[in-house]
Every structure is written in structure tokens, then in C-alpha cells.
């Protein structure tokens, strides 16, 4: 069942909002949409079979604001919810908003102004982490333009945020070749890897326009197991190799960056079991050695040395101590940047 109202022909922006059991957060999220200074949009809320009062909250907002459309479907995960919304989207541009996050009032206006002024294909803004006791802006440190392949390389090294949110895309980028994998983690990155493989023009603006709410129980705080890391790496590597022509024959290099990012994320969580003797780790060390000069542009010698040390189980305590120090330092830097 859909709850909708008469709509003007082709709004400028389609806001895609997948939701599942977010009754406590969705009011604030949709209020931040309704407060936008840019008004030519449609907001497609896909209720992915919620078991709480999420559906009622969404319908209440749709009844009072005709720009909000609510779609109800059986639970199938966020990837399928986004697919459902994209099939219905009519805007020239598409942006994404998680059902527990927030828009700043001018974010749509800033993004639309920039994409139309620059004629780029994607425009990115900065975001802020919203925690129970503090808020902290996270700035990319970038302004101006870069190519899609430059963005892809930066994404695969954690130098830019891989989320779909905080970005405005031309809707034409989401054609039938984009696959929305029903992954437990990093679904956004899997989509962006495909999009930026096409080498669109990307623009950054110096504006904190998105509020990323940190909450216990979200997928980003779920346990990270090695089998899932391996599945994700295999999925992304296959996608990159499928697009080797678009990547100018550099799919193997990008796949190495992707696997390195995921493996470092895994073993830098010091409580995870050691996996330094796995096929993934052995092949990764081989590939990093093959591309060492290029990889060194993105990773310090100290971090790559940890990857080498991780091959020996006896050195696991040293690796754990080192990554704990790096994690504390990163946390301190984040808090000092508030």
C-alpha cells in the first residue's frame, strides 16, 4: 500500500529514505526534510517491513506534507529498499538520507546550486557526527573538483567517506547496470564503487550539511567477522574486474586497495581473531608488494609494517598494542577537532 498525494511533474530532487524500526528517530529526520529552504523535492520513505511504529510516523508526515511519499514493503534489507525508491524516483537529482540522521536546513539548496553551477555529476558536502554528549564536524579537507577515478581511489583508502548520504547525484547515474548488493555492512561503498568507476565529475563544497547520528545497535556498530570481510572483498573485486575497461585496465590495483582497506579495518579491531595466515592475508601482502609505490601514497610505512608483522601469530600481541595506540590517537584527534 502506498500513501501519496498529487505531485508536481518531475521535482528537482528525489530524497531516498529507507527505514526499518526507527520509530524513535524518524520524526526528527522527516522534520529536518520539511525544514529545507529548497522546496522542489520529493521524499520517498520506504518502510522495509518495520515491526514498531515507524510506518505510522511516516504516514503522519505524508498526510501533512504532499512532497512525502510512503512506500510499504516486506522486509528485504536496505539495498532492496533503495532499489524500490530509485524505481519510483522522478527527480533530476537523487540524494540519500538514513532514517535516523538529519539534514541541515540549507543542504539541498547548497547542493543543487553547486551541481547546476558546476555541471558536475556528483556534489559532496561534509558531515558531523552526532553523539549523545557532543557533535563533531568531519571535514574532507577537499574543495573543488576531482575525477570519479580519483574519488574512487580516495574512497578505497578511507580518504573520503564512502556513504551514499552527504552527496547529490544526477539520477541518470543509477541505470540498470548498478547492482545493489544485500550486504550486512558497507552497502553504500559497494554502490559508490560502481558509480565512480564510470569516472563522473565530482565537486566538493565546504559545508557541513549532514548529521550522522551515532546510535548503539546500528549496523556500523555490529560485530565484524572475518568470513564477512572475505565475502565483501570478493564481491567488490568481482565488480571492479567487471568494470576493468572503465578503469583503464586498473581493476586489480583498485581491488588491492579495497581488500587492504577492509583487512586493515578487521585486524585493527584488536579483539578479532588472528587471520594473518589466511589466503586473503597472504594474497593481500603479495598484491601490496606489487603496488607498493602507489599504495605508499595513501598509507604510512608504519601501517604497512603492521600488515607485514601480522603474518606471524607470535607477533600478534605487538600488533594489538600498536593498533590500540593508533585507535586511541585517532579518537583523541577526533575529540580535539570538535
C-alpha positions in Angstrom: 0.0 0.0 0.0 1.3 3.5 -0.9 0.4 6.7 0.8 0.8 9.6 -1.7 -0.6 12.9 -2.9 -0.7 14.8 -6.1 2.8 15.8 -7.1 4.2 18.4 -9.5 5.8 17.0 -12.6 9.5 15.9 -12.0 10.7 17.5 -8.9 14.3 18.7 -8.9 15.4 16.3 -6.2 14.3 12.9 -5.0 15.3 12.2 -1.4 15.5 8.4 -0.7 14.9 7.4 2.9 14.9 3.7 3.7 13.6 2.9 7.2 13.3 -0.1 9.5 12.3 0.0 13.1 13.2 3.7 13.6 10.1 5.0 15.4 12.2 6.9 17.9 14.2 8.8 15.3 12.1 9.2 12.2 10.1 12.3 13.4 13.3 14.3 13.7 14.6 13.0 10.4 11.4 14.0 8.5 11.2 17.3 10.3 14.7 18.1 9.0 13.4 17.3 5.5 10.4 19.6 5.9 12.5 22.5 7.1 14.6 22.6 3.9 14.9 26.1 2.3 14.9 24.4 -1.1 11.4 23.1 -1.6 11.3 21.4 -5.0 11.7 17.9 -3.9 10.0 14.6 -3.2 10.9 12.4 -0.2 10.4 8.7 -0.8 10.2 6.9 2.6 10.5 3.1 2.1 9.2 1.3 5.2 11.1 -2.0 5.0 8.6 -4.1 7.0 9.1 -2.3 10.3 7.7 -4.0 13.4 7.3 -0.9 15.5 5.5 2.4 14.9 7.8 3.6 12.1 5.0 3.2 9.5 2.6 5.4 11.5 5.2 8.1 11.9 6.0 8.2 8.2 2.3 8.3 7.2 1.6 11.1 9.7 4.2 13.2 7.9 2.9 12.2 4.5 -0.6 13.3 5.4 0.5 16.8 6.2 3.2 17.3 3.5 2.4 16.2 -0.1 6.1 16.0 -1.0 6.5 13.0 1.2 5.6 9.6 -0.3 5.5 6.4 1.9 6.0 3.0 0.4 5.5 -0.1 2.4 7.2 -3.4 1.5 8.1 -6.7 3.1 11.5 -6.7 4.9 14.3 -7.2 2.5 17.1 -5.1 3.7 18.3 -1.6 2.9 19.7 -2.5 -0.5 16.2 -3.6 -1.7 14.6 -0.6 -0.1 16.8 1.7 -2.0 16.1 -0.2 -5.2 12.4 0.3 -4.6 12.8 4.0 -4.1 15.0 4.5 -7.1 12.4 2.8 -9.3 9.9 5.4 -8.2 12.2 8.4 -8.1 11.3 11.2 -10.6 13.8 14.0 -9.7 16.7 15.1 -11.9 18.9 14.6 -8.9 19.0 12.0 -6.1 20.2 12.2 -2.6 20.0 9.7 0.3 19.1 10.2 3.9 19.2 7.4 6.6 16.0 7.3 8.7 17.9 8.2 11.9 20.0 11.0 10.5 19.4 14.7 9.9 19.6 17.3 7.2 20.8 20.8 7.9 18.2 23.3 6.6 20.2 24.6 3.7 21.8 21.3 2.5 19.6 20.8 -0.5 19.9 24.4 -1.6 23.7 24.3 -1.4 24.0 21.0 -3.2 21.6 21.9 -6.0 23.1 25.3 -6.5 26.6 23.8 -6.9 25.6 20.9 -9.2 23.8 23.3 -11.5 26.5 25.9 -11.4 29.4 23.5 -11.9 27.6 21.0 -14.3 29.3 18.2 -12.3 27.7 14.8 -11.9 28.0 14.5 -8.1 28.4 17.1 -5.4 29.6 16.2 -1.9 29.2 18.1 1.4 30.8 17.5 4.8 29.0 15.9 7.8 29.0 15.9 11.5 28.9 13.0 14.0 26.0 13.5 16.5 26.7 11.6 19.7 24.7 11.7 23.0 27.2 14.1 24.6 28.8 16.0 21.7 28.7 16.9 18.0 31.9 16.8 15.9 32.2 18.0 12.3 34.1 15.7 9.9 35.6 17.6 7.0 37.1 16.0 4.0 39.6 18.8 3.6 38.8 19.0 0.0 37.1 21.7 -2.2 36.8 21.9 -5.9 36.6 19.2 -8.4 38.1 15.7 -8.9 37.5 12.9 -11.4 35.5 9.9 -10.5 38.5 7.6 -10.6 40.4 10.0 -8.3 37.4 9.8 -5.9 37.3 6.0 -6.2 40.9 5.7 -5.2 40.4 8.1 -2.3 37.3 6.2 -1.2 39.1 2.8 -1.2 41.8 4.3 1.1 39.3 5.9 3.5 40.3 9.4 2.5 36.7 10.3 1.6 33.6 9.0 3.1 32.0 6.1 1.2 28.4 6.7 2.3 25.7 7.4 -0.2 24.5 10.2 2.0 26.0 13.6 2.0 26.0 13.6 -1.8 23.8 14.8 -4.6 23.9 12.6 -7.7 22.4 13.0 -11.2 19.7 10.4 -11.3 21.0 9.2 -14.7 23.9 7.6 -12.9 21.6 5.0 -11.4 20.8 3.0 -14.5 20.2 -0.8 -14.9 23.9 -1.7 -14.6 24.2 -0.7 -10.9 23.8 -3.6 -8.5 22.5 -3.1 -5.0 24.0 -6.0 -3.1 22.1 -7.1 0.1 25.2 -6.8 2.2 25.2 -6.5 6.0 27.9 -3.8 6.1 29.3 -1.3 3.6 26.4 -1.5 1.1 26.9 2.2 0.4 30.5 1.8 -0.6 29.6 -1.1 -2.9 27.2 1.1 -4.8 29.6 4.1 -4.9 32.5 1.9 -6.2 30.3 1.1 -9.2 29.2 4.7 -9.7 32.6 6.3 -9.5 34.1 3.6 -11.8 32.3 5.5 -14.5 34.5 8.5 -13.9 31.8 11.1 -13.3 32.9 14.7 -12.4 32.8 15.2 -8.7 32.6 18.5 -6.7 33.2 19.1 -3.0 31.7 22.1 -1.1 32.9 23.4 2.2 29.7 22.9 4.1 28.6 20.6 7.0 25.2 19.7 5.7 24.5 16.2 7.1 24.0 15.0 10.6 25.2 11.4 11.1 23.6 10.2 14.3 25.7 7.7 16.3 23.5 5.1 18.0 24.0 1.7 19.6 22.6 -1.2 17.6 23.2 0.3 14.1 24.8 -1.9 11.5 28.1 0.1 11.7 28.4 -1.0 15.3 27.8 -4.6 14.7 30.4 -7.4 15.1 32.9 -7.6 12.2 33.7 -11.2 11.4 36.4 -12.4 9.0 34.1 -14.5 6.8 32.0 -11.4 6.1 35.2 -9.4 5.3 36.2 -12.1 2.8 32.7 -12.1 1.2 32.7 -8.3 0.8 36.2 -8.3 -0.7 35.3 -11.0 -3.2 32.1 -9.1 -4.1 33.8 -5.8 -4.7 36.8 -7.3 -6.5 34.4 -9.1 -8.9 32.6 -5.8 -9.6 35.8 -3.9 -10.2 37.0 -6.6 -12.6 33.7 -6.5 -14.4 34.4 -2.8 -15.0 38.1 -3.2 -16.0 37.6 -1.3 -19.3 36.1 1.7 -17.5 39.0 1.6 -15.0 41.6 1.7 -17.8 42.8 -1.8 -17.0 43.5 -0.9 -13.4 40.9 -3.2 -11.8 43.5 -5.3 -10.0 45.0 -2.2 -8.4 41.7 -0.9 -7.2 40.8 -4.4 -5.9 44.0 -4.4 -3.9 43.1 -1.1 -2.3 39.6 -2.3 -1.5 40.9 -5.5 0.2 43.6 -3.6 2.1 41.1 -1.2 3.5 38.8 -4.0 4.7 41.6 -6.1 6.1 43.1 -3.2 8.0 39.7 -2.4 9.4 39.4 -6.1 10.5 42.7 -6.6 12.1 42.8 -3.1 13.7 39.9 -4.2 15.8 42.3 -5.9 18.3 39.7 -8.3 19.7 39.2 -10.0 16.4 40.8 -13.5 15.9 44.1 -13.5 14.1 43.8 -14.1 10.3 47.4 -13.4 9.2 47.8 -16.9 7.7 44.6 -16.8 5.7 44.6 -16.9 1.9 43.2 -13.4 1.9 46.0 -12.0 4.0 48.7 -13.8 2.1 47.4 -12.7 -1.3 47.0 -9.2 0.0 50.6 -8.9 1.1 51.7 -10.1 -2.3 49.5 -7.6 -4.1 50.5 -4.7 -1.8 54.2 -5.5 -2.6 53.3 -5.4 -6.3 51.7 -1.9 -6.0 53.8 -0.7 -3.0 54.9 2.6 -4.6 51.3 3.6 -5.3 49.9 2.2 -2.0 52.5 4.2 -0.1 50.8 7.4 -1.4 47.9 6.5 0.9 49.3 4.5 3.8 52.1 5.2 6.1 55.1 2.9 6.3 54.2 2.2 9.9 50.7 0.9 9.0 52.0 -1.2 6.1 54.7 -2.6 8.5 51.8 -3.8 10.8 50.4 -5.7 7.8 53.8 -7.4 7.4 54.1 -8.2 11.1 50.6 -9.7 11.1 51.8 -12.7 9.2 53.4 -14.2 12.4 51.0 -15.3 15.1 53.7 -14.8 17.8 53.8 -11.1 17.0 50.0 -10.7 17.4 50.4 -9.0 20.9 52.7 -6.4 19.4 50.3 -5.7 16.6 47.4 -5.4 19.0 49.3 -3.0 21.2 50.2 -0.9 18.1 46.7 -0.7 16.7 45.2 0.1 20.1 47.6 3.1 20.2 46.6 4.2 16.7 42.9 3.9 17.6 43.4 6.0 20.8 45.3 8.6 18.9 42.5 8.8 16.2 39.8 9.1 18.9 41.8 11.9 20.6 42.2 13.8 17.3 38.5 13.5 16.6 37.6 14.9 20.0 40.1 17.7 19.8 38.6 18.7 16.4 35.2 19.5 17.9 
